[in-house]
Amino acid sequence: MKPKIIELPKISDPRGNLSVIEEFAHIPFEIKRTYLIYDVPGGETRGGHAFKKQCEFIVSLSGSFDVHLDDGTQRKVYSLNRSYYGLYVPSMIWRSMKNFSTNSLCLVLSSTVYDPDDYLRDFSLFLETTGLNS
């Protein structure tokens, strides 16, 4: 499966909107871990790595930021700024997040528990692992 924007259900009501994220119904994996990224200083970048196994679903709960993805042959930027849209990122995709707006809040749902051995933090090693740097 390739990276893609997934539109979440949006239930509108005079009292406000509600969106739902359910494993296997809206995202193609079981949720094993959830984390938040917030208070990112201006000009800072988050990520800068790939995962061997972990898949993610990234949502901007508030504010905006850009997710830069690279599969070793193609690069693409996704701008996230709506809480009812999320970005599915499969394993073995290099990712970084940039251009965080003031008070932005990023929700990341992960298919695995934290495992430092799952990270590829060197882009050259990432390319070797994908077989694109031989």
FIKOLZA-1660 file (N, C-alpha, C; in steps of 0.1 Angstrom, whole numbers, plus 5000, padded with zeros to 4 digits):
% residues 134
   i   px   py   pz ch aa at
   1 5008 4988 5000  A  M  N
   1 5000 5000 5000  A  M CA
   1 5009 5012 5000  A  M  C
   2 5005 5023 4993  A  K  N
   2 5012 5035 4992  A  K CA
   2 5007 5046 5002  A  K  C
   3 5015 5056 5004  A  P  N
   3 5010 5067 5012  A  P CA
   3 4997 5073 5006  A  P  C
   4 4988 5077 5014  A  K  N
   4 4976 5083 5009  A  K CA
   4 4969 5091 5020  A  K  C
   5 4962 5102 5015  A  I  N
   5 4953 5109 5024  A  I CA
   5 4940 5101 5026  A  I  C
   6 4936 5100 5038  A  I  N
   6 4923 5093 5041  A  I CA
   6 4914 5103 5048  A  I  C
   7 4902 5104 5042  A  E  N
   7 4892 5113 5048  A  E CA
   7 4884 5105 5059  A  E  C
   8 4884 5111 5070  A  L  N
   8 4877 5105 5082  A  L CA
   8 4862 5109 5082  A  L  C
   9 4854 5101 5088  A  P  N
   9 4840 5105 5089  A  P CA
   9 4839 5118 5097  A  P  C
  10 4831 5127 5092  A  K  N
  10 4829 5140 5099  A  K CA
  10 4814 5141 5102  A  K  C
  11 4810 5141 5115  A  I  N
  11 4797 5142 5119  A  I CA
  11 4794 5157 5124  A  I  C
  12 4787 5164 5116  A  S  N
  12 4784 5178 5119  A  S CA
  12 4772 5179 5128  A  S  C
  13 4772 5189 5137  A  D  N
  13 4762 5191 5147  A  D CA
  13 4762 5206 5151  A  D  C
  14 4751 5212 5154  A  P  N
  14 4752 5226 5159  A  P CA
  14 4761 5228 5170  A  P  C
  15 4764 5217 5178  A  R  N
  15 4773 5219 5189  A  R CA
  15 4788 5217 5186  A  R  C
  16 4790 5214 5173  A  G  N
  16 4804 5212 5168  A  G CA
  16 4805 5199 5160  A  G  C
  17 4817 5196 5155  A  N  N
  17 4819 5185 5147  A  N CA
  17 4826 5174 5155  A  N  C
  18 4824 5161 5150  A  L  N
  18 4831 5150 5156  A  L CA
  18 4836 5141 5145  A  L  C
  19 4848 5136 5146  A  S  N
  19 4854 5127 5137  A  S CA
  19 4859 5114 5144  A  S  C
  20 4859 5103 5138  A  V  N
  20 4862 5090 5144  A  V CA
  20 4873 5084 5136  A  V  C
  21 4882 5077 5143  A  I  N
  21 4893 5069 5137  A  I CA
  21 4892 5055 5143  A  I  C
  22 4889 5045 5135  A  E  N
  22 4888 5031 5140  A  E CA
  22 4898 5023 5132  A  E  C
  23 4905 5014 5139  A  E  N
  23 4915 5005 5133  A  E CA
  23 4907 4996 5123  A  E  C
  24 4913 4993 5112  A  F  N
  24 4908 4985 5101  A  F CA
  24 4896 4991 5094  A  F  C
  25 4888 4999 5100  A  A  N
  25 4877 5006 5094  A  A CA
  25 4881 5018 5086  A  A  C
  26 4889 5026 5093  A  H  N
  26 4894 5039 5086  A  H CA
  26 4909 5039 5083  A  H  C
  27 4916 5031 5091  A  I  N
  27 4930 5030 5088  A  I CA
  27 4934 5015 5087  A  I  C
  28 4943 5011 5079  A  P  N
  28 4946 4997 5075  A  P CA
  28 4955 4989 5085  A  P  C
  29 4954 4993 5098  A  F  N
  29 4962 4985 5108  A  F CA
  29 4956 4986 5121  A  F  C
  30 4961 4977 5130  A  E  N
  30 4957 4978 5144  A  E CA
  30 4966 4988 5151  A  E  C
  31 4959 4997 5159  A  I  N
  31 4966 5007 5166  A  I CA
  31 4973 5002 5179  A  I  C
  32 4986 5002 5179  A  K  N
  32 4994 4997 5190  A  K CA
  32 5000 5009 5199  A  K  C
  33 5001 5021 5193  A  R  N
  33 5006 5032 5201  A  R CA
  33 5001 5045 5195  A  R  C
  34 4999 5055 5204  A  T  N
  34 4995 5068 5200  A  T CA
  34 5004 5078 5206  A  T  C
  35 5008 5088 5198  A  Y  N
  35 5016 5099 5204  A  Y CA
  35 5013 5112 5198  A  Y  C
  36 5016 5123 5205  A  L  N
  36 5014 5137 5201  A  L CA
  36 5027 5144 5199  A  L  C
  37 5027 5153 5189  A  I  N
  37 5038 5162 5187  A  I CA
  37 5033 5176 5188  A  I  C
  38 5038 5184 5196  A  Y  N
  38 5033 5198 5199  A  Y CA
  38 5044 5207 5204  A  Y  C
  39 5042 5219 5204  A  D  N
  39 5051 5230 5209  A  D CA
  39 5064 5229 5201  A  D  C
  40 5063 5226 5188  A  V  N
  40 5075 5225 5179  A  V CA
  40 5080 5240 5177  A  V  C
  41 5092 5243 5180  A  P  N
  41 5097 5257 5178  A  P CA
  41 5098 5260 5163  A  P  C
  42 5096 5272 5160  A  G  N
  42 5096 5277 5146  A  G CA
  42 5109 5272 5138  A  G  C
  43 5107 5267 5126  A  G  N
  43 5118 5263 5118  A  G CA
  43 5124 5249 5121  A  G  C
  44 5118 5242 5131  A  E  N
  44 5123 5229 5135  A  E CA
  44 5117 5218 5126  A  E  C
  45 5124 5207 5125  A  T  N
  45 5119 5195 5117  A  T CA
  45 5118 5184 5126  A  T  C
  46 5107 5176 5125  A  R  N
  46 5105 5164 5132  A  R CA
  46 5106 5152 5123  A  R  C
  47 5109 5140 5128  A  G  N
  47 5110 5128 5119  A  G CA
  47 5125 5127 5114  A  G  C
  48 5126 5126 5101  A  G  N
  48 5140 5124 5095  A  G CA
  48 5144 5110 5097  A  G  C
  49 5135 5101 5094  A  H  N
  49 5138 5086 5095  A  H CA
  49 5127 5078 5088  A  H  C
  50 5130 5065 5087  A  A  N
  50 5120 5056 5081  A  A CA
  50 5118 5045 5092  A  A  C
  51 5108 5037 5090  A  F  N
  51 5106 5025 5098  A  F CA
  51 5106 5013 5090  A  F  C
  52 5113 5002 5095  A  K  N
  52 5113 4989 5088  A  K CA
  52 5099 4983 5088  A  K  C
  53 5092 4984 5100  A  K  N
  53 5079 4977 5101  A  K CA
  53 5067 4986 5104  A  K  C
  54 5070 4996 5111  A  Q  N
  54 5059 5005 5116  A  Q CA
  54 5052 5012 5105  A  Q  C
  55 5039 5012 5105  A  C  N
  55 5030 5021 5097  A  C CA
  55 5024 5032 5106  A  C  C
  56 5021 5043 5100  A  E  N
  56 5016 5054 5108  A  E CA
  56 5004 5060 5101  A  E  C
  57 4996 5067 5109  A  F  N
  57 4985 5075 5104  A  F CA
  57 4986 5089 5112  A  F  C
  58 4988 5099 5104  A  I  N
  58 4992 5112 5110  A  I CA
  58 4980 5122 5107  A  I  C
  59 4976 5129 5118  A  V  N
  59 4965 5139 5117  A  V CA
  59 4969 5152 5123  A  V  C
  60 4966 5163 5117  A  S  N
  60 4967 5176 5123  A  S CA
  60 4955 5179 5131  A  S  C
  61 4955 5178 5144  A  L  N
  61 4944 5180 5152  A  L CA
  61 4941 5195 5153  A  L  C
  62 4952 5203 5152  A  S  N
  62 4951 5218 5153  A  S CA
  62 4962 5224 5145  A  S  C
  63 4960 5235 5138  A  G  N
  63 4971 5241 5131  A  G CA
  63 4974 5233 5118  A  G  C
  64 4987 5235 5114  A  S  N
  64 4991 5228 5101  A  S CA
  64 5006 5225 5102  A  S  C
  65 5009 5216 5093  A  F  N
  65 5023 5212 5091  A  F CA
  65 5024 5204 5078  A  F  C
  66 5036 5203 5073  A  D  N
  66 5038 5195 5060  A  D CA
  66 5046 5182 5064  A  D  C
  67 5041 5172 5057  A  V  N
  67 5048 5159 5058  A  V CA
  67 5055 5156 5045  A  V  C
  68 5068 5154 5046  A  H  N
  68 5076 5152 5034  A  H CA
  68 5079 5137 5034  A  H  C
  69 5076 5130 5023  A  L  N
  69 5078 5116 5022  A  L CA
  69 5087 5113 5010  A  L  C
  70 5095 5102 5011  A  D  N
  70 5104 5098 5001  A  D CA
  70 5105 5083 5001  A  D  C
  71 5102 5076 4990  A  D  N
  71 5103 5062 4990  A  D CA
  71 5117 5057 4984  A  D  C
  72 5125 5067 4981  A  G  N
  72 5138 5064 4975  A  G CA
  72 5139 5067 4960  A  G  C
  73 5127 5068 4954  A  T  N
  73 5126 5071 4940  A  T CA
  73 5118 5084 4937  A  T  C
  74 5108 5086 4947  A  Q  N
  74 5099 5097 4945  A  Q CA
  74 5097 5104 4958  A  Q  C
  75 5096 5118 4957  A  R  N
  75 5093 5126 4969  A  R CA
  75 5080 5133 4967  A  R  C
  76 5073 5134 4978  A  K  N
  76 5060 5141 4978  A  K CA
  76 5058 5148 4991  A  K  C
  77 5051 5159 4991  A  V  N
  77 5048 5167 5003  A  V CA
  77 5033 5167 5005  A  V  C
  78 5028 5164 5017  A  Y  N
  78 5014 5165 5020  A  Y CA
  78 5013 5176 5031  A  Y  C
  79 5004 5185 5028  A  S  N
  79 5001 5195 5038  A  S CA
  79 4988 5191 5046  A  S  C
  80 4990 5190 5059  A  L  N
  80 4979 5186 5068  A  L CA
  80 4974 5198 5076  A  L  C
  81 4961 5201 5075  A  N  N
  81 4956 5212 5082  A  N CA
  81 4941 5211 5085  A  N  C
  82 4936 5199 5084  A  R  N
  82 4922 5196 5088  A  R CA
  82 4921 5184 5096  A  R  C
  83 4914 5184 5107  A  S  N
  83 4913 5173 5116  A  S CA
  83 4905 5161 5111  A  S  C
  84 4899 5162 5100  A  Y  N
  84 4891 5151 5094  A  Y CA
  84 4898 5145 5082  A  Y  C
  85 4911 5148 5080  A  Y  N
  85 4919 5142 5070  A  Y CA
  85 4932 5137 5077  A  Y  C
  86 4936 5125 5074  A  G  N
  86 4949 5120 5079  A  G CA
  86 4957 5114 5068  A  G  C
  87 4970 5112 5071  A  L  N
  87 4979 5107 5061  A  L CA
  87 4984 5093 5065  A  L  C
  88 4981 5083 5057  A  Y  N
  88 4986 5070 5060  A  Y CA
  88 5000 5069 5054  A  Y  C
  89 5010 5064 5062  A  V  N
  89 5023 5063 5058  A  V CA
  89 5028 5049 5061  A  V  C
  90 5030 5040 5051  A  P  N
  90 5034 5027 5053  A  P CA
  90 5048 5026 5057  A  P  C
  91 5053 5014 5061  A  S  N
  91 5067 5012 5065  A  S CA
  91 5076 5015 5052  A  S  C
  92 5089 5016 5055  A  M  N
  92 5099 5018 5045  A  M CA
  92 5097 5031 5036  A  M  C
  93 5092 5041 5043  A  I  N
  93 5090 5054 5036  A  I CA
  93 5098 5064 5045  A  I  C
  94 5107 5072 5040  A  W  N
  94 5114 5082 5047  A  W CA
  94 5105 5094 5049  A  W  C
  95 5104 5098 5062  A  R  N
  95 5094 5109 5065  A  R CA
  95 5101 5120 5073  A  R  C
  96 5096 5132 5071  A  S  N
  96 5100 5143 5080  A  S CA
  96 5088 5153 5080  A  S  C
  97 5087 5160 5091  A  M  N
  97 5076 5170 5092  A  M CA
  97 5082 5183 5095  A  M  C
  98 5076 5193 5087  A  K  N
  98 5082 5207 5087  A  K CA
  98 5071 5217 5087  A  K  C
  99 5075 5229 5089  A  N  N
  99 5065 5241 5087  A  N CA
  99 5054 5240 5097  A  N  C
 100 5057 5237 5109  A  F  N
 100 5046 5236 5120  A  F CA
 100 5041 5250 5122  A  F  C
 101 5028 5252 5122  A  S  N
 101 5022 5265 5126  A  S CA
 101 5022 5267 5141  A  S  C
 102 5021 5279 5145  A  T  N
 102 5020 5282 5160  A  T CA
 102 5008 5274 5166  A  T  C
 103 5011 5267 5177  A  N  N
 103 5001 5259 5184  A  N CA
 103 4996 5247 5177  A  N  C
 104 5003 5242 5167  A  S  N
 104 4999 5230 5160  A  S CA
 104 4999 5218 5169  A  S  C
 105 4991 5209 5166  A  L  N
 105 4990 5196 5174  A  L CA
 105 4989 5185 5164  A  L  C
 106 4999 5176 5165  A  C  N
 106 4999 5164 5156  A  C CA
 106 4997 5152 5163  A  C  C
 107 4987 5144 5158  A  L  N
 107 4984 5131 5164  A  L CA
 107 4990 5120 5155  A  L  C
 108 4997 5110 5160  A  V  N
 108 5003 5099 5153  A  V CA
 108 4998 5086 5159  A  V  C
 109 4991 5078 5150  A  L  N
 109 4987 5065 5154  A  L CA
 109 4997 5055 5148  A  L  C
 110 5002 5046 5155  A  S  N
 110 5012 5037 5151  A  S CA
 110 5008 5022 5151  A  S  C
 111 5013 5014 5142  A  S  N
 111 5010 5000 5141  A  S CA
 111 5018 4991 5150  A  S  C
 112 5028 4997 5157  A  T  N
 112 5037 4990 5165  A  T CA
 112 5040 4997 5178  A  T  C
 113 5044 4990 5188  A  V  N
 113 5049 4997 5200  A  V CA
 113 5063 5003 5197  A  V  C
 114 5068 5011 5205  A  Y  N
 114 5081 5017 5203  A  Y CA
 114 5092 5007 5203  A  Y  C
 115 5100 5007 5192  A  D  N
 115 5111 4998 5191  A  D CA
 115 5123 5006 5184  A  D  C
 116 5133 5009 5192  A  P  N
 116 5144 5017 5186  A  P CA
 116 5151 5010 5174  A  P  C
 117 5150 4996 5174  A  D  N
 117 5157 4989 5163  A  D CA
 117 5149 4989 5150  A  D  C
 118 5136 4995 5150  A  D  N
 118 5128 4996 5139  A  D CA
 118 5132 5008 5130  A  D  C
 119 5139 5017 5136  A  Y  N
 119 5142 5030 5130  A  Y CA
 119 5154 5029 5120  A  Y  C
 120 5153 5035 5108  A  L  N
 120 5164 5038 5099  A  L CA
 120 5166 5053 5099  A  L  C
 121 5177 5057 5106  A  R  N
 121 5179 5071 5108  A  R CA
 121 5189 5077 5098  A  R  C
 122 5195 5069 5090  A  D  N
 122 5205 5073 5080  A  D CA
 122 5199 5071 5066  A  D  C
 123 5198 5082 5058  A  F  N
 123 5192 5081 5045  A  F CA
 123 5199 5071 5036  A  F  C
 124 5212 5071 5036  A  S  N
 124 5220 5061 5028  A  S CA
 124 5217 5047 5032  A  S  C
 125 5216 5044 5045  A  L  N
 125 5212 5031 5049  A  L CA
 125 5198 5027 5045  A  L  C
 126 5189 5037 5046  A  F  N
 126 5175 5035 5041  A  F CA
 126 5175 5031 5027  A  F  C
 127 5183 5038 5018  A  L  N
 127 5184 5035 5004  A  L CA
 127 5190 5021 5002  A  L  C
 128 5200 5017 5010  A  E  N
 128 5206 5004 5009  A  E CA
 128 5195 4993 5012  A  E  C
 129 5188 4996 5023  A  T  N
 129 5178 4986 5028  A  T CA
 129 5167 4984 5018  A  T  C
 130 5163 4995 5010  A  T  N
 130 5153 4994 5000  A  T CA
 130 5158 4987 4987  A  T  C
 131 5172 4986 4987  A  G  N
 131 5178 4981 4974  A  G CA
 131 5180 4991 4964  A  G  C
 132 5178 5004 4967  A  L  N
 132 5179 5015 4957  A  L CA
 132 5193 5021 4957  A  L  C
 133 5202 5017 4966  A  N  N
 133 5215 5023 4966  A  N CA
 133 5226 5012 4965  A  N  C
 134 5224 5004 4954  A  S  N
 134 5234 4993 4953  A  S CA
 134 5243 4996 4941  A  S  C
% end
